[in-house]
């Protein structure tokens, strides 16, 4: 299988053919509880009735027109995202990496417009992950991802929570600081409110553009539309993707009023970004979030998940700690994360690993209390056979 596919992924063997809610079904008919949601993407689960109806309708009407022409959903979706984020304007693309590439271009152009064209470098955090395109890779700290593709854009990496190191790096006058309020691939590390506030203050003082990469932790996964809200911090730029179109490819770069006019016609573009099909899906997701009770469900199920994971961390010595926020949580199981993930899969629960031995859970936003209870039971059984 996959003999004609470039071998960049290590896929599980089952072939999945359908799903409903938080359940995936393979070609043999076996059902799996999906606590991964396509790495944080399928926020409305599988075969959500409103999403199915909207996309079926849209495919029958219009799928693509390019950004040279208008369609009905652009301003509605853009206005909702701007309002929810507390920012001003958006650029639509097709992925998180593209959203971050756009942020890097905006930061450099902004420095040029401010009369500081020499400010071209970037500062990012150790443990951060921002994508695999060359610009996004340049600000991703993991050596094994970077090494085969250098030289990359100039970037300085500092340890999370070290305010003095951050101040020293920003004193060199980079174009931007980019960070994840909750590091996803880095092991579900939640940056402290004090650190996020200090980063905002230092960026303002040094004229550095502050970019919050909220591709995994944003769009309400952690219980607020932007995770940075929980620290009372508003960035200059926020990037979104994963759940924002409930399974369709979509990235968003959201900018402050000050930066809204930084890119002029011709400075940037996307053939597919912001097309009618993806934005129709995004509109359904945002309506469900604001008007369909989805936000309340995220908070309620996050509380269930937190309590359950805390209980398991207390029960099993093999567990070091619970990490994460909202529906972006996991357990650190030193030396055993891959084994626990595999044991869960054998029992019919899909999860993944992250960072330093963390078993990571990113369930869909529509997950039920019963789903959480069942998932925690399967995790209990997997941990009981570990170590």
GUFI-875051 format. One record per residue: y, x, z of N, C-alpha, C, O, CB in turn. Coordinates in steps of 0.001 Angstrom, whole numbers, plus 500000, padded with zeros to 6 digits. Last residue first. Glycine has a CB too. Example, Ala and Ser with C-alpha at 12.3 -4.5 7.8 and 13.67 -1.06 7.14 Angstrom:
REM GUFI-875051
497750512850507080498940513670507140500030512900507870501138513409508039499402514084505725 494310513190507800495500512300507800496700513200507800496681514236508465495527511308509046 
END
This chain:
REM GUFI-875051
499990504464532070500143505530533066498837505929533715498818506813534570501107505105534127 499400500965531639500110502198531266500134503186532423500277502810533587501545501880530821 498587498445532154497578499342531578498180500695531206497532501490530525496938498698530341 500840497154533030499728497277533971498636498219533457497845498734534247499134495906534252 502426496964530784502756497969531785501604498210532755501413499324533242503994497551532550 501142494797529533501180496112528877501475497213529890500848498273529860502238496129527756 501591492729531348500212493124531045500178494519530409499295495322530709499547492088530104 504408492592531251503719492875532513502306493391532240501878494379532837503667491607533404 504725491804528594505206493116529016504551493526530326504176494686530493506735493111529165 503696489230528742503033490215527886503456491633528261502639492553528248503350489941526406 505644488141530474504226488186530859503450489190530047502629489928530592503595486824530707 507916488327528936507844489108530163506407489202530669506004490223531225508744488494531237 507231486460526942507426487859526612507329488760527833506729489833527773508758488048525946 507193484078528430505968484567527775506080486054527452505136486815527665505688483768526485 509867483930529214508799483977530222507514484540529623506839485369530233508541482573530803 511094483751526711511385484877527593510280485032528628509814486142528884512748484690528285 510048481306525779509809482551525039510015483764525930509212484697525914510731482639523819 511114479566527685509662479735527605509296481000526845508348481694527211509020478520526937 513796479702527076513353480177528384511851480422528390511369481364529019513729479170529477 514085480816523603514018479813524664513615480462525995513159481605526037513018478695524286 516365482220521252515169482341522073515226481351523234516297481086523779515014483781522597 518462482402519589517921481059519800516685481072520692516032480043520865517583480419518467 519040485038519140519924484310520056519390482917520392519819482315521376521315484192519451 516090487145519164517067486268518514517843485451519529517369485200520637516375485340517528 515921490250521108515419488950520652516492488136519944517682488408520106514874488160521828 515463493160521404516621492554520743516214491180520223516169490971519010517154493462519578 514383495686523528514219494289523150515534493755522608516581493872523246513740493442524351 512752498856523731513967498073523461513620496663522996512709496458522194514836498775522403 511849501293525882511280500184525114512384499154524977512894498639525972509987499570525806 512916504632525882513254503247526202512484502299525288512466502477524070514777503009526071 512922507494525627511787506756526203512121505344526649511649504903527697511244507507527366 515813507987524780514965508756525669513946507870526382514087507545527561515811509495526684 516034506002521843516533507082522680515472507753523514514378508053523037517587506573523567 513728503309521650515073503848521409515324505011522349514886505007523499516160502754521597 511251501166520107511701502161521064513092502637520695513575502406519586510725503343521125 510618497600519916510720498938519347511148499898520441511381499486521578511718498972518154 508468494694519568509618495384520144509740496721519425509048496958518435509466495575521707 506589491819519418507218492861518607508458493388519317509379492633519629507585492322517203 503512490862520684504955490893520927505553492083520189505079493212520320505270490973522455 500696490863520659501423489854519903502898489763520229503494488698520071500807488542520125 499237492863521727499205491596522457500016490502521769500034489357522222499721491800523863 499892494944520066498501494505520091498369493140520774497485492356520430497628495546520808 502567495227520828502242494757519479500812494234519429500549493198518819502433495888518447 502259496260523409502900494957523211502538494384521846502238493196521725504428495079523347 501153498729522806500369497766523590500941496367523466500192495391523422500322498181525062 503305499917521473502067499643520741501201498627521485500584497763520862501280500943520519 505140500106523616505489499354522403504236498978521612504119497850521134506446500177521516 503691501785525302503998500421525728504342499555524524503893498414524420505160500416526740 503636504125523748502381503474524126502611502029524562501819501146524231501697504255525249 506346504723523591505615504405522358504311503683522677503921502750521976505328505687521551 506928505225526337507581504133525613506821503742524344506671502555524056509004504528525256 506009507206528047505082506125527690505698505042526799505045504033526532504558505486528943 507813509076528970506535509546528468505607508478527939504530508791527433505854510268529519 509453506753530995509341508161530590507919508557530188506966508397530950509810509057531719 510699504048530147509339504330530599509031505767530192508411505989529152508288503309529987 513266501862530563512974503271530325511641503591530981511466503434532189514110504194530876 513503498742528988513035499504530129512812500949529717512244501227528661511745498895530706 516271496757527739514990497425527675514651498100528973515411498043529940514976498422526565 518468494679525711518001495296526939516662495981526726516010495819525695517891494260528046 520338492621524608520164493995524122519744494819525336520545495554525914521498494572523443 521360490240525442520081490233524726519884491553523989519335491591522888520014489049523733 523032491755528129522828490552527320521431490485526744520441490650527456523839490496526201 522571495311528119523336494122528469522892492957527600522433493149526474524850494373528312 520821498261529419521377497360528428522138496195529023522329496094530235520296496845527565 517781499004531272519032499373530607519508498248529703518727497399529275518856500667529796 515925499658534214516321498713533162517633499192532571518490499720533279516457497248533716 513956502637534865515103501751535063515184500733533939514604500909532868516408502558535145 511281503651534917512375504382535563513563503473535858514123503515536954512821505547534684 508007502637535338509322502262534817510405502971535618510435502895536847509523500723534867 505828503331536798505976503982535504507337503694534871507774504416533975504867503536534569 505757501661538964506310502995539152506544503712537830507381504611537757505390503818540023 506574498288538838505772499343538219506459500705538361507600500880537933505525499025536733 508356496573540209506916496473540427506144497694539956505171498097540592506387495264539737 510951497054539365510641497219540784509134497269541031508682497937541961511261496084541591 510715496426536693511112497783537062510801498065538526510431499183538885512604497996536791 510125493716536896509100494633536393509425496078536744508530496864537054508954494487534880 512604492762537848511381492572538618510279493523538195509575494077539040510902491153538484 514269493440535736514496494046537050513253493922537922512891494852538643515701493389537748 513196491732533810513071493184533645513319493915534952512650494906535245514042493685532582 513929489214534906512539489568534663512326491065534534511372491607535092512049488886533427 516725489343534974515958489135536207514507489567536040513931490205536921516017487666536629 517254489677532209517676490670533197516859490558534474516360491557534992519160490510533513 516230487297531131515660488580530736516002489667531757515150490476532125516165488981529342 517918485380532306516469485326532511515831486685532239515001487162533013515836484255531607 520382486235531280520168486231532729518682486197533054518226486892533962520879485032533377 519894485785528582520159487155529043519954487259530547519416488252531037521594487590528672 519730483026528539518499483788528315518675485252528708517713485898529123518070483688526848 522463482461529074521399481970529950520119482781529780519497483177530766521121480495529670 523839483717526956524122484084528343522983483654529289522598484401530188525450483448528792 522707482415524722522632483876524856522823484269526316522052485065526853523700484572523962 523437479766525230522027480142525266521860481650525415520982482114526142521318479659524003 526194479878524874525664479547526201524197479936526316523755480386527373525833478050526489 526251480433522114526805481389523076526255481136524476525892482077525183528339481309523091 525136478104520977524422479372520875524925480387521905524132481116522500524565479942519466 526349475636520801525699475997522055525000477337522053524333477684523028524728474966522408 527772475160518489526394474680518569525645475073519822524434474869519909525647475168517412 530256476290518302530192474842518429528780474303518653528607473126518969530771474214517209 530055479091518198531207478462518838531001476980519152531513476476520152532411478618517961 527542479619517020528006480385518173529096479638518932529066479562520160528520481752517729 527479477936514844526483477768515895526926478466517180526709477963518282525126478313515435 529608479086513412529696477689513880528693477426514993529020476765515980529453476709512715 528521481609512897529724481503513723529925480080514242530362479887515377530951481946512925 526294480896511247526118481631512497527320481450513419527148481166514605525895483117512213 527607479648509093526643478897509903526461479583511256526473478922512294525278478774509166 529088481851508180529780480665508674528854479810509528529265479301510571530330479843507509 527088483552507287527926483954508418528653482761509016528812482676510233528936485015507984 526165482082505088525284482330506226526089482703507464525805482224508562524281483439505896 528435482241503521527943480914503917527011481056505116527058480251506047527208480213502732 528532484967503133529554484352503968529191482919504349529607482439505403530891484373503254 526300485380501457526353486011502778527368485329503681527104485128504866526691487493502645 527156483778499235525887483527499924525910484115501333525576483427502297524711484117499122 529688484734498314529551483376498858528257483134499625528253482357500580529643482386497746 530419488132499484530019487136498492529750485779499126529599485683500344528785487609497745 531210490362500946531949489117501085531612488074500051532438487208499761533385489392501030 530193492847498610530702492511499937531495491215499953532345490985499092531562493629500452 529483493629496043528772492510496656529395492030497956529142490898498367527355492895496907 531347495669495377530917494681494391530351493433495066530701492311494699529873495289493453 534117496695497164532687496436497237532330495381496211532942494314496176532267495990498658 536675499167497990536142497973497351534646497850497550533989498770498038536463497980495878 539852500860498218538490500625498668537973499375497981538762498600497440538417500487500216 542279501187496946541855502193497914540385502061498287539743503052498636542702502099499156 542918499015495336542381500201494696541892501267495658541162502170495248543403500781493817 545527497860497371544640497585496244544223498869495531545060499697495171545319496638495258 545465499793500489546161499084499408545165498763498294544072499329498268547353499934498854 544968499924503890544340500056502578545064499177501576545249497979501790542843499687502641 546830499037505874546596500464505600545992500679504230546459501535503478545685501068506657 547433496575506863547919496891505514547690498345505145548296498840504195549394496569505400 546347496578509439545904495572508470546316495894507039545616495521506098546450494225508852 547055498114511569546289498761510503545936497823509354545290498241508394545029499341511070 548425496397513270549073497638512853548380498272511657549031498898510821549106498622514004 546530494442513821547687494104512985548361495357512459548823495379511318548694493261513772 543247496004513572544410495480514286545532495140513314545488495503512139544902496491515329 540254495049511769541332495970512122542473495235512824542638494023512689541856496683510869 536823495222511121537909494388511631539004495308512159538723496242512910537403493409512750 534420495233508785535335496153509448536568495344509822537275494839508950535702497391508531 531135494154508455532528493746508621533276494867509326532818495386510344532640492408509422 528294493538506347529032494369507277530471493907507330530979493333506367528950495847506881 525223492079505520526663491908505646527211492877506678526649493016507765527011490461506027 522334490585504291523068491842504411524574491601504450525139490998503537522716492775503251 521090487920506413521540488403505109522347489696505284522981489884506322522391487320504387 520711487380509085519584487862508297519950488315506908519178489038506278518563486810508200 523134486409510129521863485786510537520678486186509666519733485411509522522004484287510512 525446487727509766525074486773508719523644486278508900523019485791507958525233487410507338 525584489211512124526758488447511711526465487459510584527163486454510456527847489389511279 523707490916513294523505489466513403524538488615512679524381487395512623523497489083514828 524576493660511541523329493080512033523317491549512152522942490900511176523027493661513358 527900494123512023526910493902510961525758493109511574525960492001512070526402495272510336 531157495532512628530100494558512906529116494545511747529460494913510624530692493141513139 533630497541514145532696497341513035531549496450513500531040496594514612532156498703512504 537093497554514842535736497251515293534859497045514071535286496449513082535710495994516216 540004499382515586539053498958514557537729498641515253537298499373516144538868500068513446 541326499673517937542134499544516724541284499013515570541773498296514697542764500902516346 539965497678520679540058498857519815541047498626518682541543497516518495538682499214519245 540672496603523837540778496184522441540903497431521578541868498179521733541997495224522222 539049496094526908539550497059525935539557496444524536538573495843524106538697498344525955 537775494956529074539177494636528849539831495530527819541049495712527847539928494728530131 535139495313529181535936496352529834537433496079529692538259496875530137535598497725529250 534277493256527684533857493253529078534529494365529885534492494361531115532350493393529163 535061493848525103535820492842525864535511492917527351536383492670528184535512491435525344 533124495463524010534279496096524628535149495142525420535892495563526306535101496752523588 531467493697522724531038494225524012532200494879524752532253494849525981529903495228523822 532813490799521311532768492251521288532364492741522669532871492247523676534135492853520857 531960488300522332531926488575520893531947490070520622531181490560519791533105487900520190 529554488616525013530923488397524537530952488794523069530083489532522604531981489221525380 526859489097525230527436488008526010528899487754525781529446486779526297527233488269527419 525769490925523523525853491314524934526562490274525795526841490532526966526568492639525059 525915489629521069524600490034521578524650490387523059523674490171523778524071491223520783 528318488898519904527845488138521055526485488567521573525945487904522460527795486704520708 529080490818518064528781489462517588528008488656518623527155487839518279527987489521516288 527610494031519121528636493027518914528124491694518436526919491446518397529614493526517959 525697495998519227526037495328520489527045494197520319527315493472521276526583496333521466 525411496916516583524250496399517301524646495587518526523997494588518837523348497539517715 528079497311515816527118496832514840525876496258515509525343495240515067526730497951513900 530380498190516918529700497073517588528641496469516658528354495273516714530727495983518022 532175500881517370531029500492516549530245499445517334529539499768518290530123501737516180 535520501026517687534328500586518416533274500153517394533464499187516655534668499413519413 537891503470517247536931502621516537535776502304517473535126503211517993536416503310515234 541162504335517528539967504045518319539101503041517567539520501918517290540347503500519727 543076506930516242542537505597515971541243505420516767540339506253516689542285505388514438 545377508663518240544057508666517618543585507230517406543691506405518313543042509452518486 547669509257519639547798508715518296546499508711517522546505508750516291548815509484517541 547396509997522256547307511062521250547465510559519819547401511352518879545989511770521380 547629507622523709548515508738524025548533509804522939549559510447522718548106509359525329 545551506077522618546939505634522491547892506802522702548858506957521955547244504509523496 543371507615523444543627507411522011545065506968521785545721507438520855542651506368521424 543588507395526231543722508700525594544005508572524103544796509340523556542462509522525813 543142504629526597544393505239527037544634506583526343545752506874525919544382505425528557 540527504340525603541643503587525010542976504253525356543834504416524489541636502113525504 539153506004527381539156506324525954540298505607525238540959506185524375537809505945525315 539541504600529764540116505935529614540188506347528149541163506964527720539300506956530403 538047502300529194539492502181529439540176503529529271541266503606528704539761501624530851 535505503441529009536083502763527843537595502610527990538336502772527020535432501385527648 535256504379531653535251505320530529535875504688529283536672505320528590533814505784530224 535320502026533161536324503062533399536406504028532230537497504454531851536010503823534683 533060500709532231534383500130531983535467501180532153536424501222531379534644498946532924 530603502911530781531274502268531900532632501707531487533257502168530532531441503252533048 528259502157528252529395502958528690530161502200529772530341500986529679530324503303527494 524875501876528479526094501081528572527222501986529060527149502524530165525900499855529525 522306502800526392523221503291527421524531502509527358525206502480526329523483504811527248 520085502437524743520665501294525459521546501748526625521529501152527703519551500372525977 519444504770523305518682504413524496519288503331525359519050503290526566518493505600525312 520629505304520885520709506326521920520036505952523224520053506743524167522121506642522186 520583503025519423519542504007519140519522505105520192518500505768520373519746504613517755 522927501924521085521659501294520754520544502289520545519648502402521381521809500458519536 525297502053523573524583502855522581523201502259522340522406502107523268524468504332523043 527898499980523842526512500093524308525754500868523235525592500386522114525854498665524576 530190500808522500530275500423523909528917500354524605528801500632525798530959499093524026 530090503584520457529426502307520693529609501947522165529206502734523021527904502370520306 532942505170518881531923505064519922531312503674519920531920502712519451532519505384521302 535190507445517480534290506318517237533190506334518279532577507371518535533693506370515804 538474508421517065537332508457517979536488507236517666537004506120517593537782508480519497 540191509949514290539686508810515049538628509236516045537976510269515890539122507757514113 541393512323513436541819511055512842541423509889513737542200508954513931541210510880511440 542294514557516200541433514055515119542028512796514502543033512270514979540009513765515644 543731516507518012544339515563517072543415515198515900543722515499514746545630516146516535 542840517901520117542823518605518828543360517737517697543436518183516553541408519059518496 542727516120522166543912516983522109543974517791520819545031518310520461543931517924523302 540228515077522025541309514311521405542606515116521331543479514817520517541547513017522178 538821517034523477538519516814522059539653516074521358540002516403520225537213516031521908 539950516756526030540073518029525328539817517865523833540502518475523013539106519052525916 539176514122526632540603514467526547540802515765525778541720515870524965541217514591527953 536390514464526722536989513588525713538468513925525536538955514003524408536817512100526107 536140516108528926535697516599527620536306515753526496536688516278525450534151516582527530 537118514323530873537805515597530632537424516163529265538286516644528530537466516613531744 535261512255530841536633511984530406537376513280530107538183513327529179537386511178531474 532201511707530183532946512919530545534372512780530011534654513144528869532250514215529972 530858509497529179531332509436530567532070510690531027532529510734532168530171509193531480 528912511316526780529423510050527324529802510196528793529154510921529549528379508934527161 529989514458525524529044513714526349529660512405526812530827512386527203528602514551527557 531069514712522103531276514908523537530290514048524302529812513033523795532732514568523946 531339516309518986530589515384519830530797515735521301530714516899521693529084515413519474 533361516355516143533099516946517449532404515905518310532829514751518360534415517447518123 533124516821512640533067515935513798532750516742515041531970517693514998532020514822513593 533766516945509229533955517616510505533982516594511643534753515635511617535253518445510492 531124515803507064532497515740507545532602516396508917531636516401509680532987514282507606 528493518257506421529023516907506551530496516966506948531050518048507144528211516096507587 526510520379504284527550520166505299528123518743505243528222518125504183528678521187505114 523577518528505472524870519182505610525254519957504364524422520173503483524859520105506800 521118517320505545522106516780504615523493517416504736524464516909504176522224515310504824 519186517915507461518831518093506046519967517815505059519807518046503860517684517203505715 520607517400510018520290518738509530519972518827508035520454519754507383519142519263510292 520900514729510898521993515416510237521541516647509452522033516904508353523018515815511251 518613513915512192519142513083511123520144513845510271520227513631509061519790511837511697 518255515886514091517209515716513081517657514817511940517141514934510829515956515147513717 520534515634515775520406516779514871519390516542513764519617516941512622520019518010515653 522574512934516385521183513392516403520927514444515337521082514183514144520237512215516206 525183511896516202524965513198516837523564513759516680523378514967516830525272513095518273 527161510779513598525930510521514345525434511841514903525280512808514158524840509846513447 529129511385511878529553511042513236528375510579514102528569510055515198530624509952513189 527769511818509514528583512902510063529001512642511500529206513586512264529811513110509212 526721509367508876525830510386509407526605511523510062526152512115511042524941510931508303 528937508138507763528404507619509015527468508626509669527428508725510896527674506299508776 529119509744505421530206509685506387529723509215507744530055509815508766531303508776505887 526566509343504181527024510677504568528181510667505569528216511500506474527439511434503345 524490506810505756525281507303504631526035508540505101526137508770506307526267506203504092 523405506036508179522742507118507457523422507505506144522975508441505481521335506729507177 524895505287511439524424505000510099523911506237509397523968507343509934525517504377509292 525566505880514035526530505098513268526109504843511821526869504254511053527850505792513281 524850506551517353524258506376516017525157505440515236525481504346515698522785505813516094 525241508840520088525715507766519225524987507741517898524562508776517385527195507901518990 524518511043521502523666509864521633524099508709520758523403507696520686523638509417523051 527829512059522021526429512432521998525583511188522266525898510385523145526132513547523040 530441510428520167529719510701521407528291511178521146527640510760520189529696509458522278 533148511847518205532136510832518493531353511277519725531575512365520256531180510609517265 535999512476516269535321512698517544534360511538517764534713510381517537536346512825518731 536896513954513113536518512826513954535900513311515258535352514411515336535542511908513214 539593515071510894538321515201511610538085513991512520538950513129512675538301516505512440 542119514870509860541011514381509035539667514394509768538705513785509300540906515215507780 545201515358509975544283514748510936543133514072510187543167512872509918545028513722511839 546940516123508035545993517138508509544966516571509480543968517227509780546743518274509173 548735514096507640547576514166506742546547515204507161545408515172506696548035514465505348 550721512534509207549832513545509771548580513692508915547475513442509396549452513184511216 552300510357508613552843511687508398552015512801508987552526513891509244554195511758508951 551151507936508711551938508322509880552548509709509740553236510182510644551078508271511118 549621507931506455550821507087506467551729507401507656552934507156507605550424505613506496 547561509625507343548435510026506233549738509243506261550821509809506111547727509819504883 546421507985509267547063509242509682547971509787508575549030510347508857545994510294510055 545433505952507630546448505645508637547167506917509087548385506916509264545809504940509847 543455507316506211544639506814505491545765506509506482546930506784506194544284505538504664 541637507812508303542271508919507580543532508464506859544555509147506892541292509530506578 540976505153509061541546506104510020542252507250509317543361507620509703540459506653510934 539898504088506702541118503500507266541780504483508227543002504636508216540801502169507992 537619505704506450538673505755505425539988505192505958541058505744505702538239504975504169 536204504886508731536612506283508587537730506426507557538679507182507768535411507151508185 535751502175508132536556502543509297537058503984509195538207504268509534535741502362510582 534030502419505945535351501814505762536278502188506912537453502485506696535234500283505652 531813503462507245532481504263506206533899503735505966534843504509505806531663504239504878 531173501232508824531679502452509451532344503379508446533345504020508769530553503183510150 530322499456506857531430499072507735532032500304508399533252500414508524530954498068508805 528157500887505827529345500652504989530551500260505832531672500684505553529061499558503950 526430500737508051526894502029507551528152501874506700529102502644506842525792502711506737 526000497959508171526718498644509225527241499998508785528369500366509110525836498806510418 526633496289505001525788496915506011526651497551507082527866497671506932524858497961505379 528403495326503097527014494872503040526114495426504135524938495068504195526441495232501729 531700494063503806530806494939503051529379494429503219529165493240503455530932496428503525 535029492977504179533618492631504122532846493638503284533276494021502196533435491226503559 537561493593506430537028493990505130535533493717505169534841494170506081537337495507504801 540043491604508162538694492126507966538511492657506552539193492245505614537658491044508256 542583491464510759542128491321509375540780492005509201540412492877509988543165491910508390 543073491458513644543931490780512682543298490492511326543455489393510795545136491583512475 541502490760516868542119491656515888542728490824514763542883489612514909541078492672515322 539969489278518535541298489626519000542012490599518088543013491200518478541218490196520366 537535488318517720537617489739518077538948490125518693539058491184519310537374490584516863 538024485676517100537029485983518114537129487426518602536840487716519763535644485719517572 539940485958515021540266485261516266539305485652517389539739485928518508540231483744516049 538465487348513069539709487907513604540057487268514945540424487963515893540865487707512607 536403485520512596536086486844513142537333487484513738537263488100514802535488487757512050 537879483335511561537064483178512765536777484532513412536892484679514629535748482463512430 539027484494509283539886484005510355539112483837511655539622484156512729540526482684509956 536735485069507730537633486142508159538487485697509346538649486448510308538535486583506994 535711482485507271534924483458508026535822484575508557535685484982509711533803484046507146 537924481389505847537378480725507028536611481723507887536833481803509095536464479553506620 538299483103503667539319483042504711538795482373505977539190482757507078540543482298504204 535769482769502206536335484057502612537284483927503793537087484581504818537059484694501449 534695480447501163534348480816502530535068482051503063534983482345504256532893481040502614 535081479624498431535631478820499530535499479403500939536147478891501852534979477512499518 536251482426496395535289481369496700535701480725498019536604481239498679533823481930496775 537985484175493729537911483554495050536733482592495153536277482025494160539210482818495360 537537487379492083537707485928492079537530485391493501536989486077494367536696485254491106 537024489972492502538130489691491579538444488199491534539484487793491014537793490198490170 534786490321493962536043490201494697537265490119493787538402490188494254536195491367495632 532138488244492584532870489505492763534172489250493509534601488106493665533156490178491396 530500486048492703531634485974491767532405487282491684533251487432490802532578484860492177 527344484559493448528170485761493313529309485511492336529138484868491300527320486959492846 526142482055493808525680483186494622526598484399494547526635485195495485524297483589494194 526376478588493832527084479823493486526591480939494393526614480797495615528631479646493615 524436476380493981525820476235493514526413477541492996526894477605491865526684475703494631 521978476910495009522057475934493917523446475757493348523627475064492346521562474617494386 522634478548497089521932479145495944521983478203494744522026478651493599520460479468496310 523705476585498832524573477583498207523929478242496990524593478470495978524946478644499217 521490475046499632522607474417498940523434475439498175523820475212497029523488473671499929 520062477064500919519457476350499790520539475676498955520510475728497725518434475302500289 521873477705502914521584478696501877520902478066500673521131478481499537520714479809502439 521895475295504426523130475836503859522845476812502733523504476759501695523953476521504938 519179474970505163519868473945504365521112474511503691521359474240502516520252472747505246 518736477318506667517928477029505472518646476031504576518715476223503362516535476481505868 520586476907508735520729478051507834519949477826506548520447478113505460520257479339508519 519568474626509973520922474602509399521124475739508410521757475560507369521977474687510507 516900475530510757517132474399509834518513474386509196518627474156507992516929473108510564 515708478799510523516632477917511251517058476773510336517537477029509232517881478707511764 513706480677509851513686479323509279514547478353510082514152477207510297512254478801509211 513933482570512820513346482407511497513332480933511105512996480062511906511921482988511461 517019483312514534515579483256514425515130483085512981515858483415512045515041482133515272 519651483793514432519246482389514460517739482222514335517244481127514064519936481627513350 519687486568514202520214485939515417519794484484515550519602483993516662521722486030515434 518241488896512924517991487458512727518388486680513977517533486193514716516498487198512386 518955491576513946519590490931512785519449489411512787520450488706512663518999491481511510 517736493489515596518967492833516015519676492017514955520882491789515056519887493835516512 515476494327514097516395495284514732517766494629514926518795495140514484516526496586513873 514245491840513600514641492697512486515629493774512886516525494111512111515231491868511394 513801490873516271514639490167515291515189491082514204516387491111513920515787489489515995 512359491602518508513083492645517777514096492058516806515131492669516542512107493532517025 510597489885519557511627490369520472512405491520519837513032492316520537510998490816521806 508703487475518460509623488442517873510740488767518858511710488019518980510208487905516553 505364487049518892506648486745519490507627487851519101507393489025519387506532486606521040 503206486242516224503785487269517076505109486768517634505886486132516922503982488593516297 500164484869514999501554484692515399501970485778516380501197486183517248501764483305516018 498095485119512132498353485495513523499846485386513825500684485764513007497846486933513806 497582484634509485497865483491510331498122483826511786498344482928512597496752482549510251 497397486714507811496131486260508378496316485047509290495343484496509807495472487391509149 499977487333507250499202486684506188497825486228506657497162485446505976499048487626505017 501826486462510298501351487355509246500434486614508280500148485430508459500620488558509853 504788485199511602503405484886511254502970485791510114503647485884509090503247483389510865 506988485195514426506653485702513100505162485477512856504361485554513787507023487216512962 509203483250516386507816483578516044507723484086514616508299483498513700506906482353516229 511505482058517212511284483440517631509864483911517333509376484857517952511572483587519114 511638479963514450512241480298515726512082481767516044512472482627515254511639479465516826 509101481021512361509835479850512860510373480203514240509633480688515095508916478561512917 507922482559509326508326482558510718508978481238511073509355480449510206509273483717511005 505865484478507028506691483337507421507079483482508888506632484391509587505943481994507178 504574486857506479504840485951505369505714484762505741506253484099504855503554485456504813 503875490249507002504439489014507537504934488126506400505619488582505485505587489320508519 501133492188507256502093491711506261502591490350506733501809489406506848501448491622504817 500360494848509561500352493437509156501430493122508127502506493720508135500536492547510368 501047497693510053500127497280508999500188495795508631500075495492507443498748497613509410 504410498945510375503196498385510951502346497795509828502869497439508772503530497305512027 505813501778508639505664500345508854504367500003509576503354500683509411505722499616507532 507910504105508673506547504000509184506320502546509579506601502141510707506303504972510402 509926505013505835509631504148506978508160504261507373507287504480506534509985502684506653 510210506519503568511180506743504644510900505918505887511570506100506903512562506440504154 508856507100500925508237507023502260509196507341503408509007508320504131507068507967502325 509606504846498339509965506127498958509573506087500432509920505133501128511495506426498798 506919503137496894508089503037497761508355504404498381507437505047498890507884501952498865 504509503000495628505691503155494786506991503001495570508046502761494983505655502150493660 502628502548497582502546503808496836503751504047495933503991505180495514501288503829496005 502310500430499359503615501117499315503585502414498523504415503294498752504090501408500717 498805500841500000500000500000500000501247500878500000501237501961500584500004499048501222 
END
